[in-house]
């Protein structure tokens, strides 16, 4: 994942009876950006480009609106929200090709966990406005994390995978909340008269940026 990793590499050399070790930091730069694009009339697809804006390519081509792409941790697959007579979560390789539906319910806002084993998403499959769920990376084992009559959406994982930030209007206004990855210990972080939405963690997990 892009970021600076202090003392991430350790090298050890031995010559005879003498052993010496040293550490080095690593800076990983993002090389590609996935985004929602309109390339065929009013149809919205998923596109990928290099970090400098070059080599733009469309990797999906199907009916409906496709948005909210998120990379798998190994940068080989992208999950996104595909809406055409309802919404579902779909995966596609970063080079395009066949698309694999991971859900057939009214599911939105997919976000891959840092270890690539889980996907958090929003769904109204149980009759509520929207709740936060997680499912396995292959689409199985969906588990509900929030339970209320308000709208919970926009979940995003902390860098270490132990927390999930999300948006809820359970207290009468859209605010930023955080909970354990299991759904426990749900806490409100903001209290503003405006709409607080779209949380994003800082790479070190100490801060949350939001709109």
Secondary structure, DSSP 8 states (H G I E B T S, - for coil): --EEEEEEEEEEEEETTEEEEEEEEEEE---EEEEEEEEETTEEEEEEEETTS-S-EE----SSEEEEEEE-TTSSEEEEEEESSSEEEEEEETT----EE---SSEEEEEE-TTSSEEEEEE-TTSSSBEEEEEETTS---EE---SSSBEEEEEE-TTSSEEEEEE-TTSS-EEEEEETTS-S-EE----SS-----EE-TTSS-EE--
